[in-house]
C-alpha cells in the first residue's frame, strides 16, 4: 500500500506552521500578543506606584 495518494491531513497542516519560519514567527507573535492582552486585562485595578510600607 502506497501512502502517496493520500491527501495531507490536519497534523501535516499544523506541522507546516512549525517548519515554516515565517508562519512560526507569526504564531509566536500572535500568541504573545494575546498573552499580553490577557495580562493587561487582569491587572486593570493594580496600582503599580503604590507607596512602600516602612
Rosetta blueprint (number, residue, H / E / L):
1 X L
2 X L
3 X L
4 X L
5 X L
6 X L
7 X L
8 X L
9 X L
10 X H
11 X H
12 X H
13 X H
14 X H
15 X H
16 X H
17 X H
18 X H
19 X H
20 X L
21 X H
22 X H
23 X H
24 X H
25 X H
26 X H
27 X H
28 X H
29 X H
30 X H
31 X H
32 X H
33 X H
34 X H
35 X H
36 X H
37 X H
38 X H
39 X H
40 X H
41 X H
42 X H
43 X L
44 X L
45 X L
46 X L
47 X L
48 X L
49 X L
50 X L
51 X L
52 X L
53 X L
54 X L
